[in-house]
Amino acid sequence: MGSERIKEKSPRVVLIASEGTICEYSTFLQHLLVGLADASIPVAFVCPPAWDKESVFPAAEVIEHPVFDIPCMGPLNTRLLAERLIRFKPTVLHCLCESKASVTRQLAHRLDVPYVLAVNAFQRRWKPLPVSSTHCAKIVVPAQSVAANIAGAQPRFSDRIEQINIGTFVTDTAVCFSEPTQIPTLMTTHRFDHIDEYENLLGVVRHLLIDGYEFMMVVVGVGRGDRQLWKLLAALDLLHIVTLVPRGMPWHALLASGDIFIRPRPRCSFDPQLLEAMSLGAAVAACRGGVDDLIVEDQTALVFDPNDELSILRTLREFLDRRERARQMAENSLTYLRENHSVSRMIAATIQVYCGIHTW
């Protein structure tokens, strides 16, 4: 009888994600799905077609959406999705990204179930998110800075905001300069849309080479300006030490090879690559601004001014010249993540949200 009661009270969850979220937050999704499976919570995962679902989404009923990826088919696709979800009998929907907020709101009204809206980026006051006042039970954010932004942009929903830190598994020892005989590797991730945002950093890289430093650099990203970036690397004579890698590559394997992780510009969204680089024990050099909650100056990162080449140069020299300091800061980051970004705490807090609105 007791087990039957527990089963009756267990939520049935629908996770709704975009292609961008699956690509950027694949590690988070794996942790979430495994955690929900361990808690015996039934999950349906709504995601775009033609994705490698088996490797990313274990223990979930995968539902492809949209069925017809052509213009003017939005209403039909939403109706077909709602009909499929009715058979699953969900008790809560969890929208994992802002781009799916509208369709999630429509589904919640059609199915008459509450939903959780995840917001990972700053919002503009003049373009508020479509949030249902009757069916959106919680707005979950990964950082205090995002919570403050949402509360300011949409104050009438401020009482529904809940911060749940994205969890990660932390390595036992830092990868930063763990092999003294190897050439150091600098790692950065950024979109290739605005090449001028790379100019100061690459100028510093060239300066370090002229000064006699030996290192390799990996730049991970995607965007329409990749050709211009190749031209800039050629003009600076950096093609022999800088490798460009598309975002389709596995994050973990790439980041594990980096001694120093650089965030070259502020980001207005939570940075999962920064989180993962820190979890592997890379030393972080970053700029403040945007969603920068992970960047605690002189504790988890050395901070520079992205518009000042001298500031960037001093920061990278500090790490390259004082490797023990770099390793100590990497170890500090591991401690910080153990205390604030536990996977088990993330799963427990998420399940608590589901259960709390199960009878909402």
KAQUITA-V936348 format. One line per field, one symbol per residue. psi: psi as a letter, one per 40 degrees, with the letter a starting at -180 (. if undefined). A space follows every 50 residues. Layout:
psi = ???
This chain:
psi = ddddddddehihhhhhiiddddddfdddddddddddddefhhhhhhiiif igddddgifihhhhhidhgiieedddddddddddddddgieiihheidee ddddddddddefiiihhhheiiihdegiihhhedehdihhieiddddddd dddgdeedeehhhhhhiihhidiiehfegdeihihhhihiiedgddeedd ddddddddddeeihiihhhhaiiefddddddddddefedeehhhhieeih dddddeehdhhhhdiiheiigddddddddefihhhiiiiagfdeghhede ihhiheehdddddddddddddgdddddddddddddddddefhdddddddd ddddddedf.
